[in-house]
């Protein structure tokens, strides 16, 4: 941006980290005006800053403009359109001012100059750190976003629960005698014959059964009104497993559905007593038809978590046995050591004598070894050894996270104890049974992202959007492209065209479905200023820009027609032109009547000469009022006098002659009637000759002769 000479002397432009470090070495109070390239520095306060520097600051006040998008320590101010003033002393930030209020800015500068001159101690911060005002603004923004997210979640959850309540109400009303049992992963489909034996005594009929893969999301729906839900640990272990589901019809005489299914589950899991047989001549217990499944797995210990290791009765017995074996082994080892010690006491004297002799031999050998000069090279490289040690240190694996053992017992069968949960099970796993009375679920919304563009590109973008309208369900104009901060300007492209206070910061934001199409590739050519990283971020961005109640206003105002940017060439049309009074040039309606073929005009001419009643109708069709046509028939002499003044009578033949190009050559006979004014008794023949001359077909043969 071009600046005047005075502005260049007043403040320094800083665009790199090195320039900023050099500027921070200056003494006194430094004021950094932080801006982004697309916004530019605030020039409105330039005169105020010049006056403050000259009158109060002098050499103790230094001004600089800093680009946030190219300086590392000021990156946090990038894309901020609000004027930002950072006050620095001794290389440390001491204050921050936001806005373009000149009196308040001057007041802050005066106070900071006083503090800098008196060298008052106060909190200082790094240039890259958040100032207190920034931290407070960030806290308020974070709380607002969290509050909005909570409200959005509560709204969505309420909508989901209301939908489930309506669906389960309809299912309970239409299927009052139906229940569902969920078998664990230890029960296979081949065991159904054994499972159906107790059901016959309870008047239960299996109408449908499936072996389905379940997920935690399925149980979120099933457990929404359940009074005996499965624990989260069990649901986590069932995630992705295939389970056997049975759809039962229960006779009304058997009792309530939940009671009958609970009795059925008890029959499958209880220990039974078998009568005496050939092998065992007394009654003896036999295992149940299906039994629980015990799973042991490792989980990471979270920071600050306190737990007690779970130990089963079997493990307790095993550990007790191991401790007894260890104690026995210790006692045997101690006994062996004591016996060995007694044997060594008798041989101590002999060992001492042998030791003295060995010491003498060693003492006589030591001086000889000291006087010898050996050059021993074992091939050891100290540097190599160090590098190997360093290599070992580098290759050391990071410490493994602390884990603990967790045990889960998965029941072989699960039965909900209320009818609404059974209806939810039918809704999730047996939706085909509800086709006669429950409408199908709406198709899920495709994944989408958010793309933002400069608002001045809206016409070009809309040309692409109109062709793929189903892939762009929402769009609108916002103050910027930052999700959560941008404010809606308008939801109509026509209303935005009428705005007079639009700014270069305005953004045209689109919600684009990320499907197998070329929509995104078509829009990338317009250089988006923001685009969601993935569909997960896109969902969050879309909720911030376009809430669920957001609607696009595509209605065209009654007094406005949006014209395309590129107009197609259309054939020229005849437009009416105002003529001075007394002119008899054919009007637009008369020019339309000129499209009548010349032969038709020739046939109508004799009728005009006869002065009969149909001529009035023809004259009316040619654009003359009926009264004038009647007057022309009653007084042919007046009509001839009018023609003599150089004005052509508005008949069909003359209109055709006015539209068509004149013939190459005209006979004198055809030109004479137009030059001379005919008498009253010859008005009709003259009109007939004029009509004949106006037709192009007979004119060319005469000219050729």
N, C-alpha and C positions, 0 to 999 in steps of 0.2 A: 504494500500500500504506500503510495507516494505521500511524503510528508514535507512540510515546509522546513526551511533552515532552522528556524527557532525551535521547532519541535524536535529536530534531530539533536540540537544542543541540550535540550531540556532533559531528555531521557535516552537511555541506551536500549537498543534492541538485542535481545538474547534469544538464541535459537538452539544452542547446543549445551551439553553438560559442562564442557570446558569453559565456555563463556560465562556460565552461571557461577562456577567455582571462582573464577577470576574476579567477578563482580562482588561476590560475598566477602572478599578480603578488604573491601573499603571500610573506612571508619564512619561512625555516625549512624543515622537511621536510613535504612534502605526500604523502599517501597516497590514491591514487585506487582505489576499488573499482569495477571495470568489470563490468557485468552487462547482460543482454538483458532486454527487457520480458517475454518469455514465461517467463523463469527467475526474475527478481527478484534483489535483493542477498542476500548471505549474512547472515542475522540471528543465526546461532549464535555468531559471534565478536564480536558487538556489546559484550557485557559485558567481554570481554578487551581490546578496543580502548579502552573507556572507562577501564578501570583503568590501562592503559599511558599514556594521555594525562594523567590526573590525577596519577599518581605520578612519571612521568619526563618526559613531553613538555611539558606546559604550553602556553605560547604558541608554542613552537617546533615543535609538531606539529599539523597540520591534516588533517582527514579529510573525504572527499567520496565520494559514490556517483555514478557516471557511466553513463548509458545508451549502450551501444555502437551501437545502431541509429539514434540521432538525432545523434550527434557524429561529424563527418567524420574526425577524426584517430584515432578508435578503432573504425572500421568493421571492422578485421581481427579484432576480438574478438566480432563478431556471431555468434550461433548457438553460442557456446561455453558449455557448461554448467558447466565447472570454474571455481571462484572464482579471480578474477584481481586481483592487487594491484600497482599501478604506483607506484613511488616517484619523486618529482620534487623537484628542488632548483634554484632560480633559473630556473624555466621549462624545465628540461631533465630528461629521464628519466635516472635513474642505476641503477635496479635493477627487477627484476620477480620476483614470487613467485606461484606457482600452487599451488592446493590450499587445504584447510581445516584444516591441521595447526596448531593454536593455539600450541604451544610453539615450533615452528620459525618461525612468523610473528613471535612476540614477539622471538625472538633476532635476526631480520633487522631488525626495527624498532629495537632497541637499538643494533645496529651502525651502522645508517644515521644515527641521531641523533648518535652520537659523531663520525662522519665529517662530518656537516653542521656540528656545533658547532666542530670543529677546522679546518674549511674545507680539507679534504684534496683535492688535485687528482686527478682520475680521469676516465676516459672518460665522456662524456655523449652523449645521443642526442636527436633530435627525438621528440616524442610520437608522431608518425605512423610513425617508423622501427621496424624490427624490432630487438628487443633480442638480445643474444648467445644467450640461452636460447631465444628464438623462432627465430633463424636455425638453431641446431643442431637444434631439433625439426623445422623445415621440411626440413632436409637429410636427417634420418633418415626422415621421411615420404616425401620424394621418392625416395630410394634404395629404400625398401620398395615403393613403387608401381612403380618401374621394374623391380625384381626380379620382382614379381608379373606385370607385363606380359610380361617376357621368358619367364618360366616358362609363362605362358598361351600365348604365341606358339609356343614350342618344343613344347608339348603339342599344340597345334593343327596345327603343321607336321608333327610325327611322325604324327599321325592321318591327315593328308592324304597323306603319302608312303606310309604303309602301305596306304591305300586304292588309290593308283595302282599300287603294286606288285602287289596282288592282281588288279586289273583287267587289267594288262598281261600278267601270267602266264597268265590265262585266254585272252586274245586270242592270244598266241603259241602256245598249245597248240591252239587251234581253227582258227587261220589261219596255218599255218606257211609258206605260199608267197605271202604278200601283202606288198606294200610301197607306200609313198606318196611322191610327188614334189611339191614345192611350187615353183611358178613365180612369178617376180617380177611386179610391176605392169606391166612393159614387155611382157609376153606376154599377148595377148588370146585369147579363146576361139575366135576365127576362125582362129587359127594351129594348131589341133589337128591338122589334116591333115598339115602339115609336121612336127609333133612326133611323129606316129605312124610316120613312115617308118623312122627308125632302130630303133624298137622291134620291128618285125617281124623283123629279122635277129637280135635278141637273145632271141627267143621270149617276148616280153612281150605280154600282152593287157590292154587297159584295160577293167576291169569297171564302173567308175563314175568320173565326173568332175564337179566342182562349181566354180562361181565364187563364192567366199565372202568375206565381210568378216571380217578377222582383227583381233585386239586383243592388247595386251601380256599380258593375263591368259591368253590361249590359249597363248602361247609359254612362259609360266611353267609350264604343265602339260607341254607338249611337251619342253621342255629339262630336265626334272627328272632325267633319266638320260642326257642326250646328251653325247657326247664331242667333237662338233664343232658347238657351238651357234652361231647367228648372234650377231653383236656387238650390244650394247645400242643403239648408234647406228642400226644397220640396223633393229632391231625397233621403235625409236621412229619411224622413217620409214615402216614398214609398218603402224603402228597406224591402223586405220580404212580401210585400202586393201582393195580386192577383189583376191584372188589366185586363180589357177587351181590346183586340187588334182586330182591324178589317182590313182586307186586301181588298182594293177597286180596282175595274177596272173602269176607267173613260173614257167616250167617248171623242174622239178627238175634236168633234164639241163643247164640253162644255167649252173648254179652257185649260189653263195650269193646271197641277195637283195641284200645291201648291195653286193657286187661287181658284180652285173649292173646295178643302178641307177646306180652310179658310172660304169660304162662307158657307159651311156645318156646321162648328163649330159655326159660328155666328147665324145661324138659330136655333141651339139647345140651345143657351144660352141667346137669346134676350127675353125681356119681350114683350108679345103679347097682343093685344087688342081684347077682345071678343065682338061680336055684342050684342045688347040688347036682353034679353030673358024674360021669365015669371017672374023671381025673380028680375032682375035688368033691368029696362026698358031703360037704357042708355048704350052706349059703356063703357066697364070697363076693366082694365088691369088684366091679369092672369099671374101667375108665369111662368118662362121659363121651358122647358122640363127637363133640368139638371142645377144645380146651384153649385157654389163653396162650398168647405168644409173648415170650419174654425177650426183649431186645436190649442189648447193652452197647453203648456208643460213647465216644469221647466228644466233649464240648470244651471250647475255650473259656478260660476264666476271665471275666471282665474286670476292669480296674475297680478296686474297692469291694469286690464281691466276697462275701463270707459264706461258706457252705460247709456242710458236714457230709463226709463221704458216706454214700449209701452202701450198706453191706447186707446182703441177703443171708438167710439162715444157712444155706449151703456153704457160702463162702466163709461164714463164721466158723463152721465145723472144720473146713479145710485149713483155715489159718491156725486154729487151735491145734490141729494135728501137726502142722509144720513147726509150731513152737515147741511141742513136746519132743519132736525128733531133734530139734536144735539143742534143747536142754540136755537130752541124753548124750548127744555127740560131745557137748562141752564137758560133761562129767567124765566121759571116757578119755578125752584129751588131757584133762588135768591129772587123772590117775597115771597115765603114761608118762607125763612130764616128771612127776614125783619119783617114779621108779628109775627113770633115767638119771636124775640128779644124784641118787644114792650111789649108783654105779660110778659116776664121775668123781666122787670124793676120794676113793681109794687110789685113783690114778693121778692125783694132783702132784705128788712128790716126783714121780717119774717125769711128768711133763715139765716141771721146773728145771730138772737137770738137763734134759734135752734142750730146753730153751737157752740155757747159758752157753752151751756149746755152739748153738746156731748163732748167737749174738757175736761170739768171738770170730766166727768165720765171716760174718757180715762186716765187722769192724776192720778186719784185715783187707777186705776187698774194696772198701769205700775210698781210700786214698788213691789207689790206682785208677779208679773210675774218674776221680776228680782231676787228675793230671792229664788225662787223654783228651785230645781235641778231635771231636767227631763232626763231620759235615754231613748231617743227615737231612735228606730231602724226601719227605714222604709224599710229595705231590699234592700238598694241601694248599689251596688258594684261599686266603682269608676273605678277600672280596667275594669270592664265589660262595663261601659259607654264609656270609652276611646276606647276600642276595637271596640264597635259598631260604634263610630264616624269614626274611621279609616276604618272600613268596608264600611261605606257609601261613604267615599272619594274614596276608591278603586273601588267601583261599579259605580262611576259616569261615564256616557258615554262621549266619546270624543265629542268635539264640532262639530256640523254638518257643512258641508261646506256651504258657502254662495251661494245662488241660486238666479236666476232671472227668471221672466216669459217671455216666448217667444211665439209669435203667428205666424202661417203660414196659408196662404190661398192656398189650393190645387185646381187648376182649374179642372172643370169636364171633359174637353177634351183638348188634346194637339196635335197641328199640326205643324210639322216642315216646315220651309219656304224655303227649298231648296231640290232638288231632291236627292242629295248625302246622306242626312240624311235619306230620305225615303228608299234608297237602303241599308243603314246600318241597319235600322229597319227590313227590309226583311232578311238581313243576320243573324241577331240575333234571331228574333222571328218566322220567316217563312222560315227557311232554306230548308224545304222540297219542296218549290216552285222553288228552284234553282238547283234541282238535274239533270236536263237535260243539263245544260250548265256550271255548276260550280262544280269542283271536291270537294269531302268532305274534311273537315279539317283533318290535320294529327292527329293521336292519341296523347293525351297529354303525356308528359314525366312522368313516375312514380316518386313518391317522393324518394329521395335518401339521403344517408349520406356518410361521408368520414371516412375511416379507414386506419390507418398507422401502419406499422410493421417494425421490424428490417430487413434491406436489406438481411442479411444472411439467412433469412427464405424463400426467394423467390421461391426456387424449391418446397418446400413442399406446399406453398400457391398456386402456379400455378397448381399443381396437382388437387386441389379443384376447382380453377377458370376454368380450362378447361372443367370441367363437368357442370358448370353453367355459361357459357360464356355470356348468354343474361342478366344475373343479374349484371355483372361487365362490364359496357360499357367503362370505362376508367381506366387506371393505369399508373404509372410512378415512376421514382426514383428521390428523392429530397434530398437536403442537410440536412433537418430536418423535423419535423412534425408540425411546427407552421404555421397555415394559414396566408398568407400575407407576411411572412418572408422567407419561404423556397424557394430555387432556384432549378430549374429543372436541373437534371444531364443528364438524357436521357429518352426517351419514348420507349425504346426497351430493353427487357430483355436480348437479345443476345448481344447488344452493351455494356450493363453493365457488362456482364461476361468478356468482353475483357479489361475493365478498369484496370489500374495498380495502380491508386491513390485513390481507394475507402477507406472510413473511417468507423469506427464503428458507426458514427453518421448518416450515410446514412439511409434513410427510403424508404420503398416500400409502396406507397400510392395508395389506391384503391377507386374508386367511386362505391358504392354498392347501387343497387336499393332496397329500403325498401318495399318489397312486401310480399305477403303471401307465403313465401318459407323458407327453412332452410339454405339459403346462409349465413346470418349473424351468425347463430349459428355454422355453420361449420368453419367460420373464427375466431370466438372468441377463439377457442382452441389454436391459435397461439399467444395469448397474445398481442393484439394491444397496441401500445404506445400512440395512440390518436384515439378518436372516437367522432363524432359529437353528441351533446346532443339530438337534435331532427331534424326533416326534415327541419325546417326553418333555423336552423344553418347549416345543411348539405348543403342546397342550396347555402348559402353564401360561405361556405368552398369549395364547388366544383368549384364555379366560380373563387376562388383564386388559386386553384391548377390546374384546367383544364378549361381554357377559351373556348369560343364557337368554336374557330378554332383549338383546340387541337385534335390531332389524334395519336393513338397508332401505333407504327411501329412494326408489327408482322412478317415482312418479314425475312426469314431465309437467312443468307449470303450463297452465292454459294459454298464457300470453307469450310462451317461449318455445321455440323449436330448435333443438340442438342440431346444428349443421355439421356434417362430417368435415374432418380436416382437409381431405383431398376430395374435391368434387369431380364427378365424371362429366365429360362433355355431353351436353344435350343439344338437340336441334333447336335453332332459334325459333321463337314464337312471335306472333304478331301482337304488338301491344297497342292499345288505343292511344292516340295522340290528340290533344286538344287543338282544335283549329279555330281560327277567328270566325266570328258570326258571319253568316251569309255563305260560308263555304259549303260545297256539296260533295266533298271528298267522301268516299264510302267509309262508314264506320266499321267497327270490329264485327258486328253482326252481319253487315253487308258483305264484308270480305269473306265471312264463312259461307254466305250464300253464293259466292263466286265460284265455289267448287262444283257447282252444277254444270254438267257437260254442255258444250256449245250447241249440240243438236236440240237439247231441251229448250234452250233459250230461243232458238230459231222457230220452234213450234209454237212458243207462247207469243211471239211477235204478232202474227195475224190476229190473235184474239184481242190484242191491245188496239189494233186498227179498227176492229168492228165496234168498239165502244160499248161492249156488252157488260153485264153484271159480273162475270167471272174476273174481269180485269181488276176490279176493286180488291178482290181477294188476293190476286197475284201481287198487286202493289203493296198490300198489307204485309205479305210474306217477305217482300224485299226491303222492308224497313220503313215504308211511308205510312203515315196514319191513314185510316180508311177515308176520312173526310177529304184529305188532299188528293188521294187517288180518284175519288168521285168527282172532285172539281176539275181534275185534268181531263177526265172523259167528257164532262159536260162542256168544257170550253177548250177545244183543241187549239184554238188560235193563241190562247194565253200560254199554253204549253210550248207551242212553236216559238213564240216570242222569247220565252225563257231560254230555249236552246240557242236562239240567235245571239244571246248575250255571252255565249262561250261556256255555258254550264251544261254538263251532260245529264240526261235524264237517268234516274236510278233504276234501270231495268237490268234484268239478269244478264243479258248479252253484253252490255257495256261493262258490267263488273268482271266478267271473264276476260274481256279485252284489256282491262286495267291490270289484271294479274299476269296474263301471258305475255311473252315478248312479242313485239310487232313483227309482221312478216318482212322478208328481205326486200321485196318490191311491192308497191301498191299501184293499182290501175288508176288512171285519172277519174274513171267513173266512180270508184269507191271513195275518192277524196272529195269530189264536188259536193255531195250532200252535206258534208261536215263544214264546208267553207261558206256555203250560201244558206241563208235563212229561208226555209220553205214557207210557202203560203199556207193559209188556213185550210184550203181544200185539198192540199197535198201533204198534210202532216203525217197521215198514216203510211203512204208509200215511202216517205223519207225514213220513218222509223223502221220499216221493213228492210230497206236497203242498208241502213246502219247496222241492223242486227246481222244481216247476211255478211257484210264486210268484216264484222268483228269475229266471225268464226274462222279459225285457222285452216280448216280442211279445204273449203272452196277457194280460199285466197291464194294458195300457192300455185294451183294449176293456171289461174288467170295470169299471175305474174310470169309464169313460164311461157305462155303464149305470146 
